[in-house]
Amino acid sequence: MADTLQTQVAAIWARTLAVKAVAPDDNFFALGGHSLLGVKLLAEIQARTGIEEELKLSDLLEFPTLEEFTGHLESLMAPSEESGSL
């Protein structure tokens, strides 16, 4: 699943940033990203992945590379211990 999610997110980053491809260690801001593009990017990722928790610009600031950001998304998508049944 990780490769699929990273591939999907990389395609969204590439479209948003108008670049041909995004490597795992590429930084959103180094590729020309800024806060307005970040908001657009987060909205599309939210819609396409179905992540329930709202993504914030601070997530992108804290996890600026594709690999870090995808890892963050995976942690949000993973079932939490709190949501388990007793």
N, C-alpha and C positions, 0 to 999 in steps of 0.2 A: 504494500500500500504506500510506503514511503516514496518509492520511485514514482509512482503514479501521481501522488499529490505534488511532489516536487516538480515533475514535468508539467502538470497543470498550472501550478503557480508560476513557473518559469515562462510559460506561454503568455500568461496575463501580464507579467512584468515586461516582457518583450514588447507586447502590444502597447501597453501604457507608456513605455519609455521610447517607443519607436526605434528599437534596436533589433538586429536579426536574431540574436540568441543571448541567453543569460546563463552564465556558469554558476555552479554552487557557491563559489567564493566571491561572486560579484556583489558589490555594494549598491543598493538602490540609489543612494545619493551621489555616489561617484559616477554612476551611469547617467546622471542628469536629472534625477528625481528631486522633487521639492514637495512642500506640504500640500499644495493643491493636487498634484499628481498622486500623492500618497493617499489622499482622501478618496480619489476616484478608484485607485487600485484596491483599497480596502473594501470599498463597496462592492466591486466586482468579485473579489475573492469571497466575501461574505455570501453573496448571492449564489455563486457557483459551488461552493463547498458545503453549504448548509450548516456552517458553524453557528451554534445558537448564541454563544457569548459574543457580545458586540466587540468588533475589532476597533482599536483606537490608534491614532497616529503615534502615540507613545510606544505601541507595540513595534511599529516599524523603526522608530528611533532606537529602541533597545535591542532589536534584532535586525540590523540593516542588511545583512547578507542573505542571499536566497536560502542557503543551507540553515542558517540560524532561524530565519523567519519560518521556514517550513517545519523545523523542529518545534518551534513555538506553536504553530497550528496543530501539529500532531498531539502536543500535550493538551491543547484545548479540546481536541476531538476524542481523546482517550476517556474511557469511563472513569469517573472519580470514585473514590472510596465512599464519599458522602452520598452518592446516588445509589449505592448498592442496597440490597434489602437485608433485613436482619433475620 
